[in-house]
Amino acid sequence: MECIPEVEQFFEPMPEAGAVVITVTFEERDGKTHLVAHELYPSKEARDGALESGMEHGMRETMDQLEELIATLR
């Protein structure tokens, strides 16, 4: 599969925390595509609230599903 580097940035409003800036980058490393995701919260309290909400588990689950999907495309 060919790697096509791409960057996507978007804002996700969180009612109790304000806007979260999410940047997703697809990078080529040694012929493979790596997904790098960064989330910038407006405060430590907003970040802690997101972690307490279970979002980390949800993201891990989403990445596992993406990995399974990609495996079917090879």
N, C-alpha and C positions, 0 to 999 in steps of 0.2 A: 504494500500500500504506500502511496506517496504521501508525504507529510506536506500540508499546506499551512504554514504559520499564519495565525490569525489572532487578533486581540478583540475582545468584546468587553465593553464596560457599560454597566447600567446601574441605576439607583433603585433600591427597593425600600419603599416607605414602610416604616414600622410604627404603628400608632403610638406606642408608648416610648419610643426611642428616637424618632426622627428618621432621617434617611441613612441608609447603609450603602456605601459605595462598594460594588462588587466588580472585580476585574478578573476575567477569565482569559488565559493565554494558552494557545496551542503552540508548542515549540518543538522543533526537530532536534533530537539528540541521538547521535550515532545511528541515524536512519530510522529512528522510532519517534512517534509523536508522544509528547508529554503534555498533560493538561495541568496547568498551574492556576489555582484559584486563590484570590486574596479578597478578604472582606474587611472594610474599614468602617468601624463603628464610631459614632459621634462621641462616645464616652466609654469608660471602663464599665460603668454600670449597665449600659446598653449591651455591651459585649457579654457581660456576665449573665444578663437576663436571657440573651439568645442561647447561651450554653445551657442554662438551667431549663430551657423550654424543650430540650431534646433535639435541637437542630443538628447537633454533631452526629448523633446516631442516624438521623435522616440523611445527612450528607454522605455518610459512609455507606449506607444502604444504596443510595443513588449511584455512587461511584462503582459499587460492586455490580449493579445492574448494567451500567455502561460498559464495564469490562466484559461481562458476559455477552452483551450484544456485539461488541467489537470482535470477540472471538468467533462469532458465527459468520463474520464478514471476511475472514481470512481464507 
